[in-house]
Structure formats: structure tokens, C-alpha cells
């Protein structure tokens, strides 16, 4: 599921950010980090197995996660909604961020996506 990490890198570049990557072979974990030149309004929408990252005037990227789990975290978003129902689950986070990081843990088949704002 390297596609997820590639999409995160693509989104970072669309926002004018600097991408860095790390791989920890002992624990089979890949990390993609993005530092933006300035704070940006941006959001993440998770609906069932569809994940969409978007920002006004910068566009969006989206991808599907087959049987992979995802954990989404953010610090002090302006807006966050979680819903679950017969059609699955959904999460929407909207905020002002200047850093985000995506992690894939191969042995757990799990993604983590974290967004935050720092000085």
C-alpha cells in the first residue's frame, strides 16, 4: 500500500511543502513527513475506504484503502465530525495546519495520518 504514501507526498508538493521519508526495516514502518512553508487551510475526509486530502486553491488527492485500517489524528482542528452507520463510517477533519505525517506499519497493515500546526 505504498500508494497511500505516494499520494501524501503528491499532496505535500501541491501545497509547496518539503517532503522527507524514513524507513525502519527492523519494524517495517515507512514514514512520510511534510513541512509547509506557511499554515494552510486543509482537510481530510475518510468515508468508508475512501480517503481524500484537500486544500482550497491547491487541489486534492484521493485513494482507496482496501482492507487496510487508518487512524486519523489532528491537533486543534476547527472542525471534526465522526459518524458511523449502515453504510460504514466517516470522519471529516478541517483545520489550519503546517505539518502532517503519514505512517504505514506493514506488519499491522495500518496507516496513521497526523496533522498539526506549530510555530
N, C-alpha and C positions, 0 to 999 in steps of 0.2 A: 504494500500500500504506500509506496513512495510517492504516488500521485498526489496525495494529500500534502506532503511536504513541498512538492514542486509547485502546487497551487498557492501555498502560503508564500513561497519565495516570489512567485509571479506578482501576487498582490502587493507585497512589500515594495517591489521595484516600481509598480504603477504609482505608488504613493511617494516615490522618490527616496525610499529608505535604503539603509545599508544592511545587507544580509550577512549573517555568519552561520556556519554549520559546524556541528560536532557529532562525532560518532564514538560511542563507548562499546567496543567489541565484546568486552567481558560480560556485560549485561544486555547486549544487543538493543541499545537505545540510540535513536537518532534525534537530534535537536536542531531546529532552525529558529534563529532569533532575528528580529527586525528592530532596528532603531530608526525612527523617523526624524527628519531634520526639524520638524515642529509638530505640535499637537494637532491632531486631525479628528474631525467627527467621523466615526466609523461604527459599523455594526456587524453582528454575527447572527445569522438565523439558522437554527437547526430544526428541521421538520422531518420527522421520521429518519430516513437515512440520507437526506439531502442537507448539505452544509453550504451556506452562502456567506462570503465575506464581502462587504460593500462599503463604499465611501462616496459621498456626493462629489461630483466632478472628477472622480478618479476611477470610477467604474466598479466592477465586481468580478469575483471568480466564484465558481461553484463546482461541487463534486459530490459524488455519492460514496457512502461508506456501506459496503455490503453487510458483512456480519461483524464489522469492527465496532467497538464501543468508543464513545467520545465523552470527554469530560471538559466542560467549559467553565472558565473562571475569569472574573474581572474585578478590578478594584474601583469602587465608587462609580459605577455606571450611572448615567442619567436615567436609564430606563431598563428594566429587566422583567421579562414575563416567562413563566414556565407553565405549560399546560400538558395534560395527558388525557387521552380519551380512546374511543374505539378505533380511531384512525392512527393511533400511535402517540408519539409525544412531540412536543415542540418547545423550543427555547428561543428567545429573542433578547439580545443584549445590544444596547445602543449607548455610546458614550464618547468622551474625548480622551484619546489615548495617544501616546507617542512611542510605545514599545509593545511588542507582542512576541510570543514564543509558541512554537508548536513542537510537541514531543511525540515520538512513536515508540512504544515499547513492544518489540517484536514478540517476545515470549508470551505476553498477555493479549496481543492483538488489540492494543488500546492506544488511542490518541488523546493528548491533552492539548488544549488551546487556552492560553492565558493572555490577557490584555491588561495594560495598566498605564497610568500617567505618572511621570516622575519629573522632577525639576531638572 
